[in-house]
Amino acid sequence: MADFAERFKIRPPFSTMSENDKRQIHEAALEIMEKTGVRVHSAKARKALKSAGCIVDEKSPDVKFPKDVVKTLISKAPSNIVLAGRTKEFDLPCDGTHSYYTTDGCGISVWDAKAGTRRKSVLEDIRRTSIISDWLPYLSIYEPMVVSYDVPEKMHVVEGMRVAMNNQQKHILTESTTTIAEAEAQLKMAAEVVGGIEELKKRHYISAMLCTMSPLMLDGTATDAAMIWAENHVPIHITGMAQAGISGPVTIAGDLAVNHAETLSVVCIMQAYAPGSPQIYGSVLSSMDPRTGSYMGGSPESALLCSGAVQMARYCKLPNSVGGLGSGAKIPGIQASLENSISAMWCAQVGGEIVNGFGVHDGSTCLSYEQLMLDNEIAANVLRIYRGFDVDKETLALDLVKKVGIGGSYLAQMHTIKHMRETYIPVLWDTDPYDMWVKKGGRGPMDIARDKCDWVLKNHKPVPLDSSVSKAIDGIVKDFSKT
């Protein structure tokens, strides 16, 4: 598994926006920050911003960001980081040359394919998806995927992280941390895994999410929790969710400008408070149905918004994450897979580093075990395409062409045997002729995906945490429950 990160390597991306397009959006965002401002509901954050040179009125939560201050502060954020796994073999360099994939979090229901309906999500779903995610070859990062209705609301985040840490080895992203106590408990848990808080500051075993409140607002307690992450150098995915036409302008450029302003305001807060702390420009942007105002996560406009956000992150030389697999389909399957495929292709094309959303549909509210497996297949195909191909003496194979000649066959040649190993073999798609497929039962991808999940849960055994570490994490969770 030493080459784990290498399977996510892609060719250099190319922009679909001109430099002038990006400059205009950036300058528009700076004007929004300076003239309109951002409402920051955290006194601690406002204090740090004031010390850095921002305009803060003690009678108002609204902060104005002078352009020169913004430029100075965002320059302090690192351009390259490494998201660490439990062990180094699962480390993920975020250096602009890879495209990684994550699950998504906070689903509130689970698709029951056998019943053809939904059920409430429980903690067991986090355990099961952790195990499957540990096995999935093209999933890079695990985020606890659902709300666990069978545990107290206060314990949702911490219990989900405990189960995730015990059942898979990849990097873990935590979502919906809204209090300082939650952040501190998770820091202690992660520190137990890597060997202490100081080691955690160097090895980013976990990352966290801070969602903005579009348009142009930041929640107080969530921001305070994020500042705990920042001072301990836990990477923060700054997740803007401006919905075009509702919480942002209906135009793509306008929505990107509002999202850019919100994102840079958080970068400024964290750099004013903890200079050099790692920030990730994360965006989950979407359009609306012009007839109803409802969410359209898989629309062409949403794909353009996602790719635009990636390009704005690269413009500012910040690592990026993006909601690239956020289908609005009500059920898993055809629509969800089509929308996810198109969006994932766009994200890879422009250099999306962390593409969020494996396994959930209907605006990331419903977990589907089948879709989790289908999205792995989508990611594998996208990565193969954007890895590209080499053109050299070996791949042109002119000597072989001369040897085989006209009307010959390449099937038995050593060159074919050697290079056919580079060909991607589908996990779910059946490539046999139709008659043979019928004889095998004529089963579709959804059935095969469901069986594959069952096989993984039965046969895959993740490497467990050291028993002393697991016991220490249990103690931290128990202590948190008493606060």
N, C-alpha and C positions, 0 to 999 in steps of 0.2 A: 504493500500500500504506500510505498515511499513516493510514488508518482501521483498521489491523490490529486494534488492541486493541478498537475499537468493535464489531467483530462478536461479541465475547464479553461485551458489556454485557447485564445482566439487570435486571429490575425488582427493587425492594427485596424481600428474602426475608421469609418469615414463619416463626416458630418452631413446631415441633411439641411442644416442651416448655415447661411453665410456668416462670416465673421461680423459683418455689419448687423445682421439680424441679432446675433448674440449680444453685441455691444449695445444695441438699442434697448433690448430687454433689460440688460444689466443696469444701464443708466436710468431707465424708467423705474426700476426697483429702488435704486439709490434715491431718486427723487421722492418716491413714496415714503421711504424711511425718514428722509430729512424733513419733508413738508407735512405729510399726513401723520406719520409716526406709527408706532405699534403699541397696543395696550398690553402692558406687562403686569400681571396680577401677582407679582412676587416682589416684596419689599427688598429682599436680599439681592435679587437680580438688579433691581433699579439702583441700589446702592453701588453695586459693582460697575454698572454702566455709567453712573455719574462720575465715579472716580476715573473712568477711562476717557471722559470728555463728552459724553452724551448729555443732552438737555433733559433734565428731570425736574418736574414741578412737584413739590412735596404734597400738593393738594390734589394731584391727579395721577392715575396709573399710566397715563400716556407718555411715551418716551420718544424723543426726536433724535435721530442718528445723523450727525454731520458726516458728509461723504468722506472726509479725510480720516475720521475716526474709524469708520467702517473698513476702509482700505487697510489701515494699520492693524486692526484686530483680526481680520480674516487672514492676513499674512502670517499670523502666529500659528494657525492650525496646520498640522502636518498633512502633506499631500499623499504620502504613502503610509499604510499601516499593515499589520498582519493580524488577522482574526485567528486566534489560536484554537486548536482542538484540545481535547483532554490530554492527548499526547501530540508530539510535534509532527507525526506523520499526517495529521489532519489539519495542519496549519494552512491558512489561506492568505497568500500575499495579495493585498489590494494595491496594485501598482499600475493599473490601467491596461493590463495584458490578459486578464481573465474575465470570465463571465460565470458567476456562481448563482446557485439557486437555493431558495429557502422555502420552508413551509410558511403558512400564515397563521395568525393567532386570533383569538377571541371569537371563534365560531360559537354560535349559541344552539346549534342543532346538528344532528348527524343524519345523513341520508341512509335509510334502511332499504336496500335494493329489493330484498325479498318481500317486504311489506308494501313497497312502492309508496312510501311516505317518509316523514321525518319523525325523529324522536329527540328528546332532550339529551344533551351531551353530559358525560360523567368523567370522573378522573380516570377510569379505566381506558377511555378513549385516548387520553394523553399517553398512558403507558403503551398501548398498542401502536399508536402512531410513532412514538419514540423508537420502538423496536423496528418497525418497518423503515423508518427514516435512517436508522443506523445501517440498514442493509442496502437501501436504494443507492445504486452506484452513481447517479447523477444528481443527487441531492447533497448540497454542500453544508447547509446550516439548518439546525432544527429550532423551531419556535413552538412552544406549547400551543396546540392548535385550537383548543376549545375552552369555554367556560365550564367548570366542573360543578354542576348543580347539586351534586351529592356531598359537597363540603361547604362549610360556612363561607359566606361571601368574603369575609375578611381574609380567608386563607387561600382564595383562588390562585393568586399569582405565586405565592411562596410554595404551596403544595405542587403546583404545576412544574415549577423549577426543580423541586426535589425529585419528582418522578422522572423528569427529563435527564437530570444528571446521573441517575441510577441506571438508565436504560439505553444510552447511546453515547458515542465517543466524540461526536463532531462538535463544532462550535455551537453555542446556544445563544439565541436572541430572546430577550425577555420583553414582553409587551404589557402595556397598561399598568405600569408601576406609577402610582399616583401619590404616594406618601413617602416621607423620609424613612419611616420605619420599614416599609417594604424594601426600599433600596438598600438599607443597611443590612437587613437580614440576608438578602441575596448576595451582597458583597461578602459576608461572612461565609456563606455556603460555597461560593466560588473560590474563596481563599483557601478553604479546606482542601479543595480538589488540587489546586496548583502549588500549595505549600506556603501560603501566607499572603497578607495584603501587599507587601512590597513586591512579591513575585507576580501577583495579579496585575499590578501597575505595569509590569514589563510584558507579561504574557496575557493578551486580551482574550481570556477564555470565554467570557460572556460579553455581549454588547446589549444595549438597551434602546428603547424607543421613546421619543418625546413627540407627541402629536401637537401640532399647532391648532388653534381654534380659528379657522378661516371665517371671515376675513380679518387678518391683522390683529389677532389676540393670542395671548399665551396664558394658560391656566397657572394659577399661583402654586398650588401644592405639587403639581406635576413638574413645574419648573424647578421648584426647590429640591425635589427628588433627583432631577437630572443634574443639578449642581453637585449632589453627592456623587453621582456617577463621574462627573467631570474631575472632581478633585482626586478621585482614585484612578483616573485615566481609563475608565471604561468607555469604549467608543459609543457615541450616541447617534442613532439614526434619527435625524430631524425630519419628521414625517408630516409634510404638508398635505392636506387633503382638499384643497380648494376645488369645488365642483363648479365647472364652467356654467355661468348663468344663474347660479344660486349663491354660492359663497365666494365667487370670483367672477370677473367679466366673462361673458359668453364667448368672446373671441379667444382663440388659442393663445395669441401673443399676450393679451391682457391677463388671462388666467396664469400664464407662466410668470408674468411680472409680479403679480400679487404673491404667488408661491415663492418666488425668488426673494422678495422682501421679507417674508416671514422666516424663511430658512436662514438668510444672512443675519437676521436679528438674533436668532438663537445662537449662531456661531459667535456673534459679538458678545453675547452674555457669557457664554462658556469661556471664551478667550479672555474676557475682562476678569472673570472670576478665577480661572485656572489656566493660565497661558500654556500653550503647547498641548492641551488635552485633545484627544482625537475626536473629530466630528465627522459624520457621514451625511452627505446631502441626500436625504431620502424623500421621495415624493410618491404619493399614491393619488394621482390626479384623475379626474373623470369628467365626463360630459353628462348632460341630462337629456331626457326625452322631451323635445320641445312641445309635445302634446300634453304631457302630464307632470313634467318636472322630476320624474323618477330617475333613479341611478342607471347609467348605461356604462358599465365598466369595460365592456368589450367592444365599444364602438370605434370606428376609425379615428374619431376625434380624441378619444381616450388614449389610443395608441400614439397619436401625434403628441399629446400632452406628456405622456411618459417619456418618449424619446426626446422631446424638447427639454424636459427637466434634467435628463442625463447630460445633455449637451451644455446646459447652463452650469451644472456641477463641474464638468471638465473645463469650462471657461474660467472658473474660479480656482481650478487646480485642487479640488476637493474629492475625496473618495465618494462614490455614489451608490445608493440603493434605490430601487424603483419597484412600484407595484405592477410588475409586468404580466402577472397571471391573475387578473382580477375579473374574471368573467361575470357577467350579470345573469347567466343562465339559471333558471329556476331548478333544474335537475342536472346531474352530471351526464356526460356523454358528448353528443355531436356538437351542439352549440358551444359548450364550454371548451371543448378541445379545439374547435376552429378558432375561437376568439383568443384562446391562450397561445395557439401556434403563431398567429399573426403578430400578436403583441410581443411574444418572446423573440421572434425574428427581428422586429424593429429594434428591440432593446439591445440585442447582440450586435446589430449593424452599427449602432452609434456608440457602443462601448459601455453598455449597462454592466456594472461590476457585480451587483448583488440584485438578483431578480426575484422578487417576493411573490409567493402565492400558490405553491404546490398544494393541491388537494382540497381546495375550497371553491365554492361557487356561490352564486346569488350575492355578489358583493362581499365575498369573504365571510358570510354568515353561516354557511352550512358545510360541514366536513363530509367528504365522500371518500371512502377507502378506495373505491374503484378509480376515482379521478386522481387520487394520489399516485397510483400506478401509471395511469395514462399520462400524467404530466411528466413523470420520469422519462417516458418514451419520447415525449415532445422535446424535452431538454436535450436528450441524447442526440436527436436528429438535428436540432438547431446548432448544437456545439460541433457536430461533425461538419456541417455546412460551413460554419464560420471559422473552423480550423483551417479550411482551404486545402490546397494541395501544392506539392513541390514540383517544380520544373527543373530537371537537371539530367545528366547523362543516364543515371539509373532509372528515372521514371519515364524518360522518353523511349528507352529500350530499343534503340535503332538496330543494334546488333541482333537482338531477339527477333525483330521484325524481318530482318534479312534471313535469319535462320529458319523461321517458320514459313516464310514465303507466301505465295498466293494460294489460297484455298486450304491452308493448314489449320492446326488447332493449337491454341495457347493453354489448353486446360491442364496438360500434364507437364508443363514447363516449370522448372524450379523458381523462376521469376514470379510466376503466378502463385505458386504455393507460398512463397515468401511474403508477397504483398497483399494477398487476399486476407491476411490476418488484420489488415488495416480497415477492412470493410466492416461497417457497423451491422451487427446482427440484432434484429428486433427482439424485444422481450415478449411483446404481446401480439404483434401482427403475424398472421399465418401466411407464409410465403409458398405453401404447397399449391399444386394445381387444384382447380375447383373440385373435381371428382374425389381426389384424395381428402380434401377438406371436408366434403360431405360425409365420407366414410368415417372420419374421425368425430363426427357429431355436428359439424357445421356451426360451431360455436363462435359467437362474436367477441369483440375485444372486451366488452363489459363483463361478460361471464369469465373470460380468461383472467382479467384483472382481479376480479373477486377471488378466484381460486388462487392466484399468485399471492395475494395478501394473506390468505389462510395458510398457504405453504410457508411463507416467511415467518408468520407468527408461531408456527409449529416447529420450524427447523432452525431459525436463526437465534443464536444466543449471544447477545451483546457482552462484551468484556465488562464484568462488574467493577464497580468502585471497590477500592480496598475497604475491608469491613470496618476498620477504625474510622475512615473518612465518612463512610455511609452513616455510621453511628453518630459521629459529630454533627453531620447535617441534620439528622433526626432531632438532635438536641437543640439545634438552632431553630428549627421549625417549631418545636414544642415551646421554647422560650418566646418566640414571636406570638404564638397563640395566646399567651398570657398578657401581652401588652395592651 
